[in-house]
């Protein structure tokens, strides 16, 4: 046994060093790509990349609640609205606020309050977390479909309240002229930060408690896990990052209104985590990029297509039909999502390429089959 440990120890150390080196190399390559994209990509491509990173944040925050803790929550759009309105209101200059609030004057305390963008993002996330705590205290005692209906109702309540707070949120008109503070460095940096925090949390004792609650609440409670404490903690942390993602989204779009945060936005995020895998961090990241880029890549289906000899008229909404059909095919073949509950690791990636290399070197038989 001692000889085996002496042999295995240097191998494990080498593997850890290799994984650290590969991680650092991948971060450097990502930074180089962001620098290149920021310098040479046009505004449309930059917006799509920013949306990919923002939906990564939103997907991870919702996966923490729904995927890892097993809570069927549909209130994400409400927390995003809180973060977006807070960040927009705190970053707009006084002159822009005066232009927006022409029906009713803005609250004087908020009129002169202007904060730096990172501080505004933090305040938006904290405010969303506080509201999530107030909502979660009574709602998280429910389970399953009842919890989904309750959280969906609270999200709609938040949207209606925002619509009627004329002197704070400008009512149904919303905000225009929001400073374009969101860029690739902020969106991808916060996406990486969110990934690290969720990864650290899931691998901690709290993460194991979340998974135990997801698998069997009765057994988890019998083992001494406080269901209410861990459910509220998961709900609040997810809402915090949803608020941060909403703030990034608002300052990217430049204009927001209550209709932007309807329940369909929650379903879009739910689609990302279901496609990537409920309970998979890397699956959520991959799915966020696939869904965001896929929707943009199929946009040509809504326009007329000229084949040279015939012109096919565009049908509004056809890209959503085609995209939905593709998603149905993926779900049929990958019922637990692209990654299930698995994660991408350097060992798995290296083994994958080794198998491809062995398969390509395998000689062909007479029938042309490897």
Secondary structure by P-SEA (a helix, b strand, c coil): caaaaaaaaaaaaaaaaaaaaaaaaaaaaaaaaaaaaaccccaaaaaaaaaaaaaaaaaaaaaaacccccccccaaaaaaaaaaaaaaaaaccaaaaaaaacccccccccccccccaaaaaaaaaaaaaaaaaaaacccccccaaaaaaaaaaaaaaaaaaaaacccccccccccccccccccaaaaaaaaaaaaaaaaaaaacaaaaaaaaaaacaaaaaaacccaaaaaaaaaaaaaaaaaaaaaaaaaaacccccccccaaaaaaaaaaaaaaccccaaaaaaaaaaaaaaaaaacccccccccccbbbbbbcaaaaaaaaaaaaaaaaaccccccccccccaaaaaaaaaaaaaaaaccccccccc
